[in-house]
């Protein structure tokens, strides 16, 4: 708490006059808070001017000077940040210290924003009265001292007239000044920050540092003000150029807030938040710096620990949910194949229907494993999409039988497709997966049965439409809607609907990736999703998909036998390159059944040896990521150099071909080469082979 200077013949350097009035402006829209602050600070001997809004505060600033401003952050109309910026822009009042008081803006970003707005402190309500009083007393004392220095100059002029009185007042003034400095030093040592003033000359030598700098950094204040470059030399090498550039621009900018690492006396680096303002002289130009240094090392460490904990939590949720789903599906694969294998080992010819059913169960479960992997990649927006014109009416109707098996007999499906539905530009398989996910979610929302409505519609947006962080620009869209009359979603659930790993289902019933996958798919597609839901009233998902410029390709005629017949090879030679022996063996068997001759290699160098010795190779079918120092892209460049007629087809189990992708700058253009994502089906391989072999000219692969 503030204590006035000791009384004496000169009244504590005030020439017999009382200490100057100290005005403190308190801004808060709550009258109760204003009264509480006034009662808390009543013992400081300062005039408390109360304002209930930013406009009222600005009026007071026009009429008088203030030692300090206590400013509430959250106010109607003009908030504390805006008022602080206006105060800092006014020459008359930009020097007034500001302490922010807030009850709600407590996150690190808001605290940083407050300091960036020019605050010297940021306190959270409810404020400890003793802490507030001590902090305000510092600025009251600093203000009194400033006024004291001004009045002292006038007093010295009067003392010249009477030598005896001049000497006496000088002694008393020095004694009072020492006492004030001692009190100020005591207060500064109790603060968790270091205060300083510095010159604006190159190197910015310090003029003053508070005494607590030694406790914080291990060096006494004298080491910083003795003309050495201790502060500059202690900056971390990675931060030095940036910090020095910011400080050099400070006279023009007027203020600076920067964070950097600084080497302490024990050799350790601490994270420091340095805030400085340029103090103008009488002519208005910047003369010196006044700043504060706050040690934020512990805060940064806690942030890193929190981030690591969040990462581990996500990994735990991911591994738990994915392991559950994969294990269930692998159980179907393993169980079906074991039953089939056991029948063959016993020497008994299995019933064709039973064997077919078991093989189909294993295949479908394996495909669901593949689909789950694609969901993860789509959620991470690392899945390569292959957009094409798709008739959504045909897609919905074509999945009818699948819906019936998925929904059971308790859910009635109603479809309402637009008569002249526009084609949508989407990845067909992903669109089917998205629709199936929405249907399954609707089923789970109606455990006792209900009605599921699937609709398509054409819509033209004249203005941009925004929903859930996605924006659809003006243009034509095809809207696919899936609506149920189930339990609906509460507002807090709806807000987190697309959050990864968030699910309201029981443990083990889902991974929480379904809607995240949908969100990632729409972001990649350039569309948008809108949700209408209320508890007890059901949920409607509306997917806005961009309209395709071209019509969908006509489906192949029905009743023409095996669809692979038209895609079979004519004895062309395909070189299969894959470091996995089992994958290579399955691929070779498939190619033989499709009518191709095959050659094999496990690595890039082995493949080049085959190409050099074989009479002819028509197509190189290579995995991208392989050991041996040569990946599929490097192999393709060298192979085409050896045999310019060679066609190339890539395969990869990675979403984008591998950890590193080739492109402009590495000497080759590989963008036109088709890539199959593992696992692929026979018809996908057959179609890709024919497309590649039927090219008029080989792809442009430069050596």
C-alpha positions as CSV (number, residue, x, y, z in Angstrom):
1,X,0.0,0.0,0.0
2,X,1.2,3.5,-0.8
3,X,2.7,5.5,2.0
4,X,3.3,9.3,1.5
5,X,6.8,10.7,1.7
6,X,8.0,11.7,5.2
7,X,7.1,15.2,6.2
8,X,9.8,17.7,6.6
9,X,10.6,21.3,6.1
10,X,10.0,20.9,2.4
11,X,7.1,18.5,2.6
12,X,9.2,15.7,0.9
13,X,10.6,17.8,-1.9
14,X,7.3,19.4,-2.6
15,X,8.3,22.8,-1.3
16,X,5.7,22.8,1.5
17,X,2.9,21.8,-0.9
18,X,1.1,18.4,-0.6
19,X,2.0,15.7,-3.1
20,X,0.4,16.1,-6.5
21,X,-3.0,14.6,-7.1
22,X,-2.8,11.1,-8.7
23,X,-5.7,10.2,-10.9
24,X,-6.5,6.5,-11.6
25,X,-9.0,5.8,-14.3
26,X,-11.1,2.6,-13.7
27,X,-13.2,1.4,-16.7
28,X,-15.8,-1.3,-16.2
29,X,-19.4,-1.7,-17.4
30,X,-20.4,-3.3,-14.0
31,X,-21.1,-0.7,-11.3
32,X,-20.4,-3.3,-8.6
33,X,-16.9,-3.9,-10.0
34,X,-16.3,-0.1,-10.0
35,X,-17.3,0.2,-6.4
36,X,-15.2,-2.8,-5.4
37,X,-12.0,-1.3,-7.0
38,X,-12.7,2.0,-5.4
39,X,-12.9,0.5,-2.0
40,X,-9.8,-1.6,-2.5
41,X,-7.6,1.3,-3.6
42,X,-9.0,3.9,-1.2
43,X,-5.9,3.8,1.0
44,X,-3.5,4.8,-1.8
45,X,-4.4,8.4,-1.6
46,X,-5.3,8.6,-5.3
47,X,-8.3,10.1,-7.1
48,X,-10.3,7.2,-8.6
49,X,-12.2,8.3,-11.7
50,X,-14.9,5.8,-12.7
51,X,-16.1,5.1,-16.2
52,X,-18.7,2.6,-17.3
53,X,-17.9,2.5,-21.0
54,X,-15.1,3.2,-23.5
55,X,-16.7,6.4,-24.7
56,X,-16.9,7.8,-21.2
57,X,-13.3,6.8,-20.5
58,X,-12.2,8.7,-23.6
59,X,-14.0,11.9,-22.4
60,X,-12.1,11.7,-19.1
61,X,-8.8,11.3,-20.9
62,X,-9.4,14.5,-22.8
63,X,-9.8,16.5,-19.6
64,X,-7.1,15.2,-17.2
65,X,-3.9,13.2,-16.9
66,X,-3.9,9.7,-15.3
67,X,-1.2,7.7,-13.6
68,X,-2.8,4.4,-14.4
69,X,-5.8,2.9,-16.2
70,X,-7.5,-0.2,-14.9
71,X,-9.4,-1.5,-17.9
72,X,-12.0,-4.3,-18.1
73,X,-11.6,-6.4,-21.3
74,X,-15.2,-7.6,-21.9
75,X,-17.5,-4.6,-22.3
76,X,-20.5,-3.9,-24.6
77,X,-19.8,-1.6,-27.6
78,X,-16.1,-0.8,-27.4
79,X,-14.2,-3.6,-25.7
80,X,-11.0,-3.2,-23.7
81,X,-8.7,-4.2,-26.6
82,X,-10.2,-1.5,-28.9
83,X,-10.1,1.2,-26.2
84,X,-6.4,0.3,-25.4
85,X,-5.5,0.7,-29.1
86,X,-7.2,4.1,-29.3
87,X,-5.4,5.2,-26.1
88,X,-2.0,4.1,-27.5
89,X,-2.7,6.1,-30.7
90,X,-3.3,9.4,-28.9
91,X,0.0,11.3,-28.2
92,X,-1.3,12.8,-24.9
93,X,-2.3,9.5,-23.3
94,X,-0.2,6.8,-25.0
95,X,2.3,6.8,-22.1
96,X,-0.3,5.9,-19.5
97,X,0.2,2.3,-18.2
98,X,-2.8,0.0,-18.7
99,X,-3.7,-3.0,-16.5
100,X,-6.3,-5.3,-18.0
101,X,-8.9,-6.9,-15.7
102,X,-10.9,-9.8,-17.1
103,X,-13.1,-12.6,-15.9
104,X,-13.5,-14.5,-19.1
105,X,-10.6,-13.9,-21.6
106,X,-8.2,-16.2,-19.7
107,X,-6.6,-18.2,-22.5
108,X,-3.0,-17.6,-23.6
109,X,-4.0,-16.0,-26.9
110,X,-6.1,-13.4,-25.1
111,X,-3.4,-12.7,-22.6
112,X,-0.9,-12.2,-25.5
113,X,-3.4,-10.0,-27.3
114,X,-3.7,-7.9,-24.2
115,X,0.0,-7.4,-23.9
116,X,0.1,-6.7,-27.7
117,X,-2.4,-4.0,-27.2
118,X,0.0,-2.2,-24.9
119,X,-0.9,-3.5,-21.4
120,X,1.7,-3.7,-18.7
121,X,-0.2,-6.4,-16.8
122,X,-3.2,-8.7,-17.3
123,X,-5.1,-9.8,-14.2
124,X,-7.9,-12.3,-13.8
125,X,-11.1,-11.7,-11.8
126,X,-11.7,-12.1,-9.0
127,X,-8.6,-10.1,-8.2
128,X,-6.8,-10.5,-5.0
129,X,-7.2,-7.0,-3.3
130,X,-3.7,-7.1,-1.8
131,X,-2.1,-8.0,-5.2
132,X,-4.0,-5.3,-7.0
133,X,-3.1,-2.7,-4.3
134,X,0.6,-3.6,-4.5
135,X,0.6,-3.4,-8.3
136,X,-1.3,-0.2,-8.5
137,X,1.0,1.3,-5.8
138,X,4.0,0.7,-8.0
139,X,2.5,2.9,-10.8
140,X,1.2,5.5,-8.3
141,X,4.7,5.7,-6.9
142,X,6.2,6.0,-10.3
143,X,3.8,8.7,-11.3
144,X,4.5,10.6,-8.1
145,X,8.2,10.3,-8.7
146,X,7.8,11.7,-12.2
147,X,5.8,14.6,-11.0
148,X,8.3,15.0,-8.2
149,X,11.2,15.4,-10.7
150,X,9.2,18.1,-12.6
151,X,8.5,20.0,-9.4
152,X,12.1,19.6,-8.2
153,X,13.4,21.6,-11.2
154,X,11.1,24.5,-10.1
155,X,12.2,24.1,-6.5
156,X,15.8,24.4,-7.4
157,X,15.2,27.7,-9.0
158,X,13.7,29.0,-5.8
159,X,16.6,27.5,-3.7
160,X,19.1,29.6,-5.7
161,X,17.7,32.7,-4.0
162,X,18.5,31.5,-0.5
163,X,21.7,29.4,-0.4
164,X,21.0,28.0,3.1
165,X,17.5,27.0,2.2
166,X,18.7,25.6,-1.1
167,X,21.3,23.3,0.6
168,X,18.8,22.2,3.2
169,X,16.2,21.3,0.7
170,X,18.7,19.6,-1.5
171,X,19.7,17.3,1.3
172,X,16.1,16.5,2.1
173,X,15.3,15.9,-1.5
174,X,18.2,13.5,-1.9
175,X,17.1,11.7,1.3
176,X,13.5,11.4,0.0
177,X,14.7,10.3,-3.4
178,X,16.8,7.5,-1.9
179,X,13.9,6.4,0.2
180,X,11.6,6.4,-2.9
181,X,14.2,4.4,-4.9
182,X,14.6,1.9,-2.0
183,X,10.8,1.5,-1.9
184,X,10.6,1.2,-5.6
185,X,13.4,-1.4,-5.7
186,X,11.7,-3.4,-3.0
187,X,8.5,-3.4,-5.0
188,X,10.3,-4.3,-8.2
189,X,12.1,-7.2,-6.6
190,X,8.7,-8.7,-5.6
191,X,7.4,-8.7,-9.2
192,X,7.8,-11.8,-11.4
193,X,9.1,-9.5,-14.2
194,X,12.3,-7.5,-14.8
195,X,11.9,-3.9,-15.7
196,X,14.4,-2.0,-17.7
197,X,15.2,1.2,-19.6
198,X,17.7,1.4,-22.5
199,X,19.2,3.8,-25.0
200,X,18.1,3.8,-28.6
201,X,21.7,3.8,-29.8
202,X,23.1,0.7,-31.7
203,X,23.3,-2.2,-29.3
204,X,20.7,-0.5,-27.1
205,X,22.8,-0.4,-23.9
206,X,20.7,-0.7,-20.7
207,X,20.4,2.3,-18.4
208,X,18.6,0.5,-15.7
209,X,17.4,-3.0,-14.7
210,X,15.4,-4.0,-11.7
211,X,17.3,-5.9,-9.0
212,X,15.4,-9.1,-9.5
213,X,17.3,-9.7,-12.8
214,X,20.0,-11.5,-11.0
215,X,17.6,-14.0,-9.4
216,X,16.0,-14.6,-12.8
217,X,19.1,-14.9,-15.0
218,X,22.1,-15.2,-12.7
219,X,23.8,-11.9,-13.7
220,X,23.7,-8.8,-11.5
221,X,22.2,-5.6,-13.1
222,X,25.6,-4.0,-13.3
223,X,26.7,-6.6,-15.9
224,X,24.1,-5.3,-18.3
225,X,24.8,-1.6,-17.9
226,X,28.6,-1.6,-17.9
227,X,28.8,-1.1,-21.7
228,X,29.2,-4.8,-22.6
229,X,27.1,-6.7,-25.2
230,X,26.0,-9.3,-22.6
231,X,22.3,-9.2,-23.6
232,X,23.0,-9.4,-27.4
233,X,25.6,-12.2,-26.9
234,X,23.2,-14.2,-24.8
235,X,20.5,-14.4,-27.5
236,X,20.1,-17.8,-29.0
237,X,21.8,-17.9,-32.5
238,X,18.5,-18.9,-34.2
239,X,16.7,-15.9,-32.6
240,X,19.4,-13.2,-32.7
241,X,18.8,-11.8,-36.2
242,X,15.0,-11.7,-35.8
243,X,15.1,-10.0,-32.4
244,X,17.7,-7.4,-33.3
245,X,15.7,-6.5,-36.4
246,X,12.6,-6.0,-34.3
247,X,14.5,-3.9,-31.8
248,X,16.0,-1.8,-34.6
249,X,12.6,-1.0,-36.0
250,X,11.2,-0.1,-32.5
251,X,11.8,3.7,-32.7
252,X,9.6,3.8,-35.8
253,X,7.0,1.3,-34.6
254,X,6.8,2.8,-31.1
255,X,6.5,-0.6,-29.4
256,X,7.7,-4.1,-29.7
257,X,6.6,-7.5,-28.3
258,X,8.9,-10.4,-29.0
259,X,9.8,-13.8,-27.5
260,X,13.2,-15.3,-27.7
261,X,15.6,-17.7,-26.0
262,X,18.4,-16.3,-23.8
263,X,21.4,-18.0,-22.3
264,X,21.6,-17.5,-18.5
265,X,24.7,-17.6,-16.3
266,X,24.4,-21.4,-15.8
267,X,24.4,-22.0,-19.5
268,X,20.8,-22.9,-19.8
269,X,18.4,-21.1,-22.2
270,X,15.2,-19.5,-20.9
271,X,12.2,-18.4,-23.0
272,X,11.7,-14.7,-22.4
273,X,8.8,-12.5,-23.4
274,X,10.1,-9.0,-24.0
275,X,7.8,-6.0,-24.3
276,X,9.2,-2.6,-24.9
277,X,7.9,0.9,-25.8
278,X,9.8,3.9,-27.1
279,X,9.5,6.9,-24.7
280,X,9.4,10.2,-26.6
281,X,11.4,13.3,-25.5
282,X,10.1,16.8,-25.3
283,X,10.4,17.2,-29.1
284,X,8.2,14.1,-29.6
285,X,11.0,11.9,-31.0
286,X,11.9,8.6,-29.3
287,X,14.6,9.0,-26.7
288,X,14.8,5.8,-24.7
289,X,13.1,2.4,-24.2
290,X,11.0,1.2,-21.3
291,X,10.3,-2.5,-21.2
292,X,9.5,-5.6,-19.2
293,X,11.0,-9.1,-19.5
294,X,8.9,-12.0,-18.4
295,X,10.3,-15.5,-18.1
296,X,7.8,-17.8,-19.8
297,X,9.9,-21.0,-19.8
298,X,7.6,-22.9,-17.5
299,X,4.6,-21.9,-19.6
300,X,6.2,-23.2,-22.8
301,X,7.2,-26.4,-21.1
302,X,3.6,-27.0,-19.9
303,X,2.3,-26.2,-23.4
304,X,4.7,-28.8,-24.9
305,X,3.6,-31.4,-22.2
306,X,0.0,-30.7,-22.9
307,X,0.5,-31.1,-26.7
308,X,2.3,-34.4,-26.1
309,X,-0.4,-35.6,-23.8
310,X,-3.0,-34.7,-26.4
311,X,-1.1,-36.5,-29.1
312,X,-0.8,-39.6,-27.0
313,X,-4.6,-39.5,-26.3
314,X,-5.3,-39.3,-30.0
315,X,-2.9,-42.2,-30.7
316,X,-4.7,-44.2,-27.9
317,X,-8.1,-43.5,-29.4
318,X,-6.9,-44.3,-32.9
319,X,-5.2,-47.6,-32.0
320,X,-8.0,-48.8,-29.8
321,X,-10.8,-48.1,-32.3
322,X,-8.9,-49.2,-35.4
323,X,-7.6,-52.4,-33.7
324,X,-11.2,-53.3,-32.7
325,X,-12.6,-52.9,-36.2
326,X,-9.6,-54.6,-37.9
327,X,-9.6,-57.5,-35.5
328,X,-13.3,-58.1,-36.1
329,X,-12.9,-58.1,-39.9
330,X,-9.7,-60.2,-39.8
331,X,-11.6,-62.6,-37.6
332,X,-14.0,-63.1,-40.5
333,X,-11.1,-63.5,-43.0
334,X,-9.1,-65.9,-40.9
335,X,-12.1,-67.9,-39.8
336,X,-13.5,-68.3,-43.3
337,X,-10.1,-69.2,-44.8
338,X,-9.3,-71.7,-42.1
339,X,-12.7,-73.5,-42.6
340,X,-12.0,-73.6,-46.3
341,X,-8.3,-74.7,-45.9
342,X,-9.3,-77.4,-43.3
343,X,-11.7,-78.9,-45.8
344,X,-9.0,-79.1,-48.5
345,X,-6.5,-80.6,-46.0
346,X,-8.9,-83.3,-45.0
347,X,-9.1,-84.4,-48.6
348,X,-12.8,-83.7,-48.8
349,X,-14.0,-81.7,-51.7
350,X,-15.9,-78.8,-50.1
351,X,-19.4,-78.1,-51.1
352,X,-19.2,-75.4,-53.9
353,X,-21.8,-73.2,-52.4
354,X,-20.2,-73.4,-48.9
355,X,-16.7,-72.8,-50.3
356,X,-18.0,-69.9,-52.4
357,X,-19.8,-68.4,-49.4
358,X,-16.7,-68.7,-47.2
359,X,-14.4,-67.2,-49.8
360,X,-16.9,-64.4,-50.4
361,X,-17.1,-63.6,-46.7
362,X,-13.3,-63.4,-46.5
363,X,-13.2,-61.2,-49.5
364,X,-15.9,-58.8,-48.3
365,X,-14.2,-58.6,-44.8
366,X,-10.8,-57.8,-46.5
367,X,-12.5,-55.2,-48.6
368,X,-13.9,-53.6,-45.5
369,X,-10.4,-53.5,-44.0
370,X,-9.3,-51.7,-47.2
371,X,-12.2,-49.3,-46.9
372,X,-11.3,-48.5,-43.3
373,X,-7.8,-47.7,-44.4
374,X,-9.2,-45.4,-47.0
375,X,-11.3,-43.7,-44.4
376,X,-8.3,-42.9,-42.4
377,X,-6.5,-41.5,-45.4
378,X,-9.6,-39.5,-46.4
379,X,-9.9,-38.2,-42.8
380,X,-6.3,-37.1,-43.0
381,X,-7.0,-35.7,-46.5
382,X,-4.1,-37.7,-47.9
383,X,-6.2,-40.0,-50.0
384,X,-5.9,-39.5,-53.8
385,X,-9.4,-39.0,-55.2
386,X,-10.3,-39.8,-58.8
387,X,-13.2,-37.5,-59.6
388,X,-15.5,-38.4,-62.5
389,X,-19.0,-37.5,-63.6
390,X,-21.4,-39.6,-61.5
391,X,-25.2,-39.9,-61.8
392,X,-26.2,-39.8,-58.2
393,X,-29.7,-41.2,-59.0
394,X,-28.1,-44.3,-60.5
395,X,-25.7,-44.6,-57.6
396,X,-28.5,-44.4,-55.0
397,X,-30.7,-46.9,-56.8
398,X,-27.8,-49.2,-57.5
399,X,-27.0,-49.5,-53.7
400,X,-30.6,-50.4,-52.9
401,X,-29.9,-54.1,-52.2
402,X,-26.9,-53.2,-50.0
403,X,-29.1,-50.8,-48.0
404,X,-31.7,-53.6,-47.4
405,X,-29.0,-55.9,-46.1
406,X,-27.5,-53.2,-43.9
407,X,-30.7,-51.8,-42.5
408,X,-32.7,-54.9,-41.9
409,X,-36.5,-55.1,-41.9
410,X,-37.2,-52.4,-39.2
411,X,-36.2,-49.4,-41.4
412,X,-38.2,-48.3,-44.4
413,X,-36.1,-46.7,-47.2
414,X,-37.7,-44.0,-49.3
415,X,-36.0,-42.5,-52.3
416,X,-36.9,-39.2,-54.0
417,X,-34.5,-38.6,-56.9
418,X,-34.7,-35.5,-59.0
419,X,-36.1,-36.2,-62.5
420,X,-33.3,-34.4,-64.3
421,X,-30.4,-34.8,-61.8
422,X,-27.2,-33.1,-62.9
423,X,-24.0,-35.3,-62.8
424,X,-21.8,-34.7,-59.8
425,X,-18.0,-34.5,-60.1
426,X,-16.9,-37.0,-57.4
427,X,-14.9,-40.1,-56.7
428,X,-17.5,-42.8,-57.2
429,X,-16.1,-45.3,-54.7
430,X,-15.8,-42.6,-52.0
431,X,-19.3,-41.3,-52.8
432,X,-20.6,-44.8,-52.3
433,X,-18.7,-45.1,-49.0
434,X,-20.0,-41.7,-47.8
435,X,-23.6,-42.7,-48.6
436,X,-23.2,-46.1,-46.9
437,X,-21.7,-44.4,-43.8
438,X,-24.7,-42.0,-43.5
439,X,-27.1,-44.9,-43.9
440,X,-25.4,-46.8,-41.1
441,X,-25.5,-43.8,-38.9
442,X,-29.2,-43.3,-39.6
443,X,-29.8,-47.0,-38.8
444,X,-28.0,-46.6,-35.4
445,X,-30.0,-43.5,-34.7
446,X,-33.2,-45.6,-35.1
447,X,-32.6,-48.7,-32.9
448,X,-36.4,-49.5,-32.9
449,X,-36.9,-48.8,-36.6
450,X,-38.1,-45.9,-38.6
451,X,-38.0,-44.2,-42.0
452,X,-34.9,-43.3,-44.0
453,X,-35.3,-40.8,-46.8
454,X,-32.7,-40.4,-49.5
455,X,-33.1,-37.5,-51.9
456,X,-31.2,-35.8,-54.8
457,X,-31.8,-32.3,-56.0
458,X,-30.2,-29.7,-58.2
459,X,-29.3,-26.3,-56.7
460,X,-27.7,-23.1,-58.0
461,X,-25.9,-21.0,-55.4
462,X,-25.9,-17.3,-56.2
463,X,-23.9,-16.4,-53.1
464,X,-21.2,-18.4,-51.2
465,X,-22.6,-20.8,-48.6
466,X,-20.7,-21.6,-45.4
467,X,-21.2,-24.5,-43.0
468,X,-18.9,-26.3,-40.5
469,X,-15.8,-24.5,-41.7
470,X,-16.4,-25.3,-45.4
471,X,-17.5,-22.8,-48.1
472,X,-19.2,-23.6,-51.4
473,X,-18.8,-20.7,-53.9
474,X,-21.4,-19.6,-56.3
475,X,-22.3,-22.2,-59.0
476,X,-24.2,-25.4,-59.7
477,X,-24.3,-28.2,-57.1
478,X,-26.1,-31.6,-56.8
479,X,-27.5,-32.0,-53.3
480,X,-27.6,-35.6,-51.8
481,X,-29.7,-35.7,-48.6
482,X,-30.0,-38.5,-46.1
483,X,-32.7,-38.0,-43.4
484,X,-33.9,-40.2,-40.6
485,X,-36.6,-39.8,-37.9
486,X,-34.4,-41.1,-35.1
487,X,-33.1,-39.7,-31.8
488,X,-31.4,-36.6,-33.3
489,X,-28.4,-34.8,-31.9
490,X,-28.1,-32.4,-29.0
491,X,-26.4,-29.0,-29.8
492,X,-23.2,-30.0,-28.0
493,X,-23.0,-33.3,-30.0
494,X,-23.8,-31.5,-33.3
495,X,-21.0,-29.1,-32.6
496,X,-18.5,-32.0,-32.4
497,X,-20.0,-34.2,-35.1
498,X,-17.0,-34.0,-37.4
499,X,-14.4,-34.1,-34.7
500,X,-12.0,-37.1,-35.3
501,X,-12.5,-40.0,-32.9
502,X,-15.6,-38.4,-31.4
503,X,-18.5,-40.9,-31.1
504,X,-21.6,-41.2,-29.0
505,X,-21.7,-45.0,-29.6
506,X,-20.7,-47.5,-27.0
507,X,-17.0,-48.5,-26.6
508,X,-16.2,-50.9,-29.4
509,X,-19.1,-49.9,-31.6
510,X,-17.2,-47.5,-33.8
511,X,-14.0,-45.5,-34.3
512,X,-15.5,-42.0,-34.6
513,X,-14.0,-41.7,-38.1
514,X,-17.2,-42.0,-40.2
515,X,-18.2,-38.4,-40.2
516,X,-14.6,-37.2,-40.2
517,X,-14.1,-39.2,-43.4
518,X,-17.1,-37.5,-44.9
519,X,-15.7,-34.1,-43.9
520,X,-12.4,-34.9,-45.5
521,X,-14.0,-36.2,-48.7
522,X,-16.1,-33.0,-49.1
523,X,-13.1,-30.8,-48.4
524,X,-11.1,-32.5,-51.1
525,X,-14.1,-32.6,-53.5
526,X,-14.8,-28.9,-53.1
527,X,-18.3,-29.4,-51.7
528,X,-20.0,-28.7,-48.4
529,X,-22.1,-30.5,-45.8
530,X,-25.1,-29.0,-43.8
531,X,-26.7,-30.8,-40.9
532,X,-30.3,-30.2,-39.6
533,X,-30.9,-32.0,-36.3
534,X,-32.8,-31.8,-33.0
535,X,-33.2,-34.2,-30.1
536,X,-36.2,-36.4,-30.8
537,X,-36.8,-35.0,-34.3
538,X,-34.2,-36.9,-36.4
539,X,-31.2,-35.8,-38.4
540,X,-30.8,-34.7,-42.0
541,X,-27.4,-34.5,-43.8
542,X,-27.3,-32.4,-46.9
543,X,-24.2,-32.9,-49.1
544,X,-23.5,-30.2,-51.7
545,X,-21.4,-31.8,-54.5
546,X,-20.0,-29.8,-57.4
547,X,-21.8,-30.3,-60.8
548,X,-19.7,-32.1,-63.5
549,X,-19.3,-30.4,-66.8
550,X,-19.7,-33.7,-68.7
551,X,-22.2,-36.4,-68.7
552,X,-21.4,-39.8,-67.0
553,X,-19.9,-42.5,-69.1
554,X,-22.5,-45.0,-70.4
555,X,-22.5,-48.3,-68.4
556,X,-21.4,-51.5,-70.3
557,X,-24.3,-53.5,-71.8
558,X,-25.7,-56.2,-69.6
559,X,-25.6,-59.9,-70.4
560,X,-22.3,-60.0,-72.2
561,X,-20.5,-62.5,-69.9
562,X,-17.3,-61.9,-67.9
563,X,-16.6,-58.1,-67.7
564,X,-12.9,-58.9,-67.8
565,X,-13.1,-60.4,-71.2
566,X,-12.8,-57.1,-73.0
567,X,-9.9,-56.1,-70.8
568,X,-7.8,-59.2,-71.3
569,X,-4.2,-59.0,-72.6
570,X,-2.9,-60.3,-75.9
571,X,0.4,-61.9,-74.8
572,X,2.1,-58.5,-74.0
573,X,5.1,-58.8,-71.6
574,X,4.7,-57.1,-68.2
575,X,7.7,-56.7,-65.8
576,X,6.4,-56.9,-62.2
577,X,8.6,-55.1,-59.7
578,X,7.8,-55.4,-56.0
579,X,10.0,-56.2,-53.0
580,X,7.3,-58.2,-51.3
581,X,7.4,-61.7,-52.6
582,X,3.8,-62.6,-51.8
583,X,2.4,-59.5,-53.4
584,X,4.6,-60.1,-56.5
585,X,3.4,-63.7,-56.7
586,X,-0.3,-62.9,-56.5
587,X,0.2,-60.1,-59.1
588,X,2.0,-62.5,-61.5
589,X,-0.8,-65.1,-61.1
590,X,-3.4,-62.5,-61.9
591,X,-1.6,-61.3,-65.0
592,X,-1.3,-64.8,-66.3
593,X,-5.0,-65.3,-65.9
594,X,-5.6,-62.0,-67.8
595,X,-3.5,-63.2,-70.7
596,X,-0.2,-61.5,-70.2
597,X,3.4,-62.8,-70.2
598,X,5.3,-61.8,-67.1
599,X,8.8,-61.1,-65.8
600,X,9.7,-60.5,-62.2
601,X,12.2,-58.4,-60.1
602,X,12.4,-57.6,-56.4
603,X,14.4,-54.3,-56.6
604,X,15.0,-51.5,-59.0
605,X,18.6,-52.6,-60.0
606,X,17.3,-56.2,-60.6
607,X,14.5,-54.8,-62.8
608,X,17.1,-52.8,-64.9
609,X,19.1,-56.0,-65.4
610,X,15.9,-57.7,-66.7
611,X,15.2,-54.8,-69.1
612,X,18.7,-54.8,-70.5
613,X,18.6,-58.6,-71.2
614,X,15.0,-59.3,-72.1
615,X,14.2,-59.1,-75.9
616,X,11.2,-56.9,-75.2
617,X,9.2,-55.5,-72.2
618,X,5.9,-53.8,-73.1
619,X,5.0,-52.5,-69.7
620,X,6.7,-51.8,-66.4
621,X,4.4,-52.4,-63.4
622,X,6.3,-51.2,-60.4
623,X,5.8,-50.5,-56.7
624,X,6.9,-47.0,-55.8
625,X,8.5,-47.5,-52.4
626,X,11.3,-50.2,-52.5
627,X,14.6,-50.8,-50.8
628,X,18.0,-50.8,-52.5
629,X,18.4,-47.0,-53.0
630,X,16.1,-46.9,-56.1
631,X,12.4,-46.3,-55.9
632,X,9.8,-46.9,-58.6
633,X,10.1,-43.4,-60.0
634,X,13.9,-43.6,-60.3
635,X,13.4,-47.0,-62.0
636,X,10.8,-45.6,-64.4
637,X,13.2,-42.8,-65.5
638,X,16.1,-45.2,-66.2
639,X,13.9,-47.9,-67.8
640,X,12.3,-45.5,-70.3
641,X,15.8,-44.3,-71.2
642,X,16.8,-47.8,-72.0
643,X,13.5,-48.7,-73.8
644,X,11.7,-45.5,-75.0
645,X,8.6,-47.5,-76.1
646,X,8.1,-48.8,-72.6
647,X,4.8,-48.1,-70.8
648,X,4.8,-47.5,-67.1
649,X,2.1,-48.3,-64.4
650,X,2.7,-47.6,-60.7
651,X,1.3,-49.3,-57.6
652,X,1.6,-48.2,-54.0
653,X,0.2,-48.8,-50.5
654,X,0.7,-45.2,-49.6
655,X,-1.9,-42.6,-50.2
656,X,0.2,-40.3,-52.4
657,X,2.7,-42.9,-53.7
658,X,5.1,-42.7,-50.8
659,X,6.8,-40.5,-48.3
660,X,8.5,-38.5,-51.0
661,X,7.0,-37.8,-54.4
662,X,8.8,-37.0,-57.6
663,X,7.9,-33.9,-59.6
664,X,9.2,-30.7,-61.2
665,X,12.7,-30.1,-60.2
666,X,13.9,-33.7,-60.1
667,X,14.3,-34.0,-63.8
668,X,11.2,-35.9,-64.7
669,X,7.5,-35.4,-65.3
670,X,5.7,-38.4,-63.8
671,X,2.3,-36.7,-63.3
672,X,0.7,-38.4,-66.3
673,X,1.5,-42.0,-65.1
674,X,-1.4,-43.8,-63.6
675,X,-1.1,-45.3,-60.1
676,X,-3.0,-48.1,-58.5
677,X,-3.6,-47.9,-54.8
678,X,-3.1,-51.2,-52.9
679,X,-5.1,-53.3,-52.3
680,X,-6.7,-53.3,-55.8
681,X,-9.2,-55.6,-57.4
682,X,-8.6,-57.7,-60.5
683,X,-10.9,-55.5,-62.7
684,X,-9.1,-52.4,-61.5
685,X,-5.7,-53.9,-62.5
686,X,-7.1,-55.1,-65.8
687,X,-8.6,-51.7,-66.7
688,X,-5.4,-49.8,-65.7
689,X,-3.2,-52.2,-67.8
690,X,-5.4,-51.8,-70.9
691,X,-5.5,-48.0,-70.5
692,X,-1.8,-47.8,-70.2
693,X,-1.0,-50.2,-73.0
694,X,-3.5,-48.5,-75.4
695,X,-1.9,-45.1,-75.0
696,X,-0.9,-43.7,-78.4
697,X,2.5,-42.7,-77.1
698,X,4.4,-43.5,-73.9
699,X,4.1,-41.1,-71.0
700,X,6.7,-38.3,-71.0
701,X,9.3,-39.6,-68.6
702,X,12.6,-37.8,-68.9
703,X,15.9,-39.3,-67.9
